Amino acid sequence: MPGLKEIRKKIGAVKSTRQITKAMKMVAAAKFRRSQGRMFELRPYADKMASVLADLSGSVDKEHPLLQVRPRKKVEVLVFTGDRGLCGAFNTNIMKAATRLIKELSAEGVDVTVSTVGKKGTDLFRRRKANMRMSWTGLSGKITYANAQEIAQNLINNYVNETYDEVVIVYNQFKSPMVQKVTTAKLLPIAELTAEGAESDNSAEKSQAATEFEPSEQAVFETLLPKNIEIQIYRALLESQASEEAARMAAMENATRNAEDLISQLTLQYNKARQAAITKELIDIVGGVEASK
Amino acid sequence: METSKITLEVVAPHGLVVREDVDEVNAIPGSEGEFGVQPGHMNLVTTLKIGVISYKSAGSEKYVFINSGYAEVTASSISILADSAEKAEDIDVERAIAAKQRAEERLKHADNVDFTRAAAALERATARIQIAKR
């Protein structure tokens, strides 16, 4: 049985831990709300882009390099993780999924290169001596559209150079504050350009009014294609970020609750020990009195 | 007197910047040259350069900075997708001036790769300063 003093000390320690986890939860909650807001802000832009591309894709020829499907010999896997830990299974889940994917691809005889966003993924794949191509770190909390453009540009250039024949992204899709889904999606080559609902108003509206294109329909389409990639990267960045903060919020919530449980157990133990000590003292006194009679 | 208006909508990845019924749009920096739009314009789709959109709304002239993108014009609406966009009153002039100096500095001793980027940065900074001063 530990002494009173030790128990008291332990209670103090757990209490200060609780304070930290509680504070971290609040910070994560604030960051989460911010990144969720940015995700919603992107929506009108992304929707508009998708519908415009879908409209155009019917009437242009698809010679653009980003649309060319090549035999799949080399595949680039881009993994989105966080820069920091303490967010439950967030990073673990994404890395498990990525590792599985890489294994599957290698089994098919495909050469795999890995690029990562986030320090956690970078560290892991470095340690495992994976075939690393690029890594972007330090973006947590300050993602800008320029970051997405840089990443997209790099991916596109290397795709056109035939460094690889396909790009697959693995990221945490944000479903709700409680649910994140690890998602694998093919980024390049661009396979389909149909936006939901765009198909129907395509034929109805487009045919009635002639539209002029400057410089040309083809040119507009081709400047929009890389932008579409940028948008997808940006969205993955934001979703991953929101998921990370949501996961951290949940993890810290749990930690706080565990700390509280521990505190009440320890308090009970402390009180029992205190009571035992008092009883013992009383017995001593009573015993002494009896003896001196 | 004609009272028809045109809906101007500027969307950037960081959110909706402008959605307003305006009297006319004086200038849009199209990639083939600047153009204006009045209500009843023919359908037009064009790519855009870095520059300034100016429009008239409720009697006053307003300006929006845009960093390249795409515009879709119909008889009653203009929607613009820009890489980034800022209203004149939201522009951080000091930052733009600093960016301009940095870009100029870089242009002086830059190799080819940096040159395009620095030139684009200079163009952006100049456009921003231009609107903020109006």
Interface residues (C-beta under 8 A of the other chain):
Chain A: R38 E41 L42 P44 Y45 K48 M49 V52 Y145 A148 Q149 A209 A210 T211 E212 F213 E214 P215 E217 A219 V220 T223 L224 K227 I231 Y234
Chain B: V11 A12 P13 H14 G15 L16 G30 S31 E32 M42 N43 L44 V45 T46 T47 Y70 E72 T74 S79 L81 D83 S84
